[in-house]
Amino acid sequence: MENRRLRDIRKLTGASDRRRIVAAFALSLVVWTPAVSGHHSNVEYDRDTVVEFEGETVSVLWRNPHVTVEVATTDESGETVVWSLEGAAVSSQRRRGVTDGLIAVGDRVRVAGFPSTRRPEHMLVEHLLLPDGVELLLGSTREPRWSEREVGSSEWTVDPARASTDQASGILRVWTRGRVRPWYFREAEEFELTEWAAAHAAEFDPFEDNPLLDCTPPGMPALMGNPYPMEFVETDRDIELRFEEFDVVRMIHMDEADGGHDVAASPLGHSVGRWEGDTLVVATNRINWPHFGRVGIPQSESVEVVERFTVVDEEDRLDYELTITDPEVFAGSFTWEAHYNWRPGEVVGRYECTVEG
């Protein structure tokens, strides 16, 4: 039976496009397990297995939370199949020079990535070789697989013209997280959880229950530690913390003493800041976001968060300490330390998450 997705594509294209799509495929499908075993993702993708094949692109969706490319090929029985390739978010791609327009519908491409354990003909794509021999690195890999001509291996880049005029001003600037493992992807086994929290974590379905897949912005503290830029902006009396991820704006109240205990609960909670020397200390409560992280550990409305932001070195580094107390989830408190870097010329861009449909 013909692949249903390909039938849908044929309904949306003209006769000449249909003939081109159907006639162009040639199978080159290879699956193997690398000699060195990596971490096996419990979320969806099997990172111990690499799938590689050739085919023709039939759609390109350049959007957040992830780029999606559909590639048609034929399987071992000669049946036409359409693979859905999921790459890193647009925000990450553009900072490494991978931009919309490099991949076109009708391109004959070669791809390699990690297959989904949940969805057939679906992968987390790492490499995509274009017809002109340029290899795009679309995931977390920074080493090309086939070609010396590549795009995507570089560190995040910024506009040189803007960088030459961007001036530092204490904490009030754009910061990007350094190379630190985010705490919110740690599995339940890495924490000492209460029975209630462990039971909820065991029931979590990372594919069905993850609100971020529906473009629902994360609440506190799961918002913190994301890899995209954030900016501290001073208002009349308070500080706004503006995030690129999901276009979230978080308010830090600098003129309150009672901690906002009478404020209605919300996903971001109520944040009150104060200065201890050069350190901005922010206490947040009244949080009703039900997720501690992003892989299933729950969170109760008893949670309280304390953050410490300190500009250090030559004012190009921001040290960060996050302490989370939630007696319904943890026996004690949880602390995560990280740092952010200032890259002159960096900006907080638009995320504009789009629900897949």
Buried (B, 14 or more C-beta within 10 A) or exposed (E): EEBEBBEEBBEEBEEEBBEBBBEBBEBEBEEEEEEEEEEEBEBBBBBBBBBBBBBBBBBBBBBBBBBBBBBBBBEEEEEBBBBBBBBBBBBBBBBBBBEEEBBEBEBBBBBBBBBBBEEEBBBBBBBBBBEEEBBBBBBEBEEBBEBEEBBBEEEBBBEEEEEEEBEEEEBEBBBBBBEBEBBBEBEBEEBEBBEEBBEBBEEBEBEEEBBBBEBBBBBBBBBBBBBBBBBBBEEEEBBEBBBBBBBBEBBBBBEBEEBBEEBEEEBBBBBBBBEEEEBBBBBBBBBBBBBBBBBBBBBBBEBBBBBBBBBEEEEBBBBBBBBBBBEBBBEEEBEBEBBBBBBBBBBBBEBEBBEEE
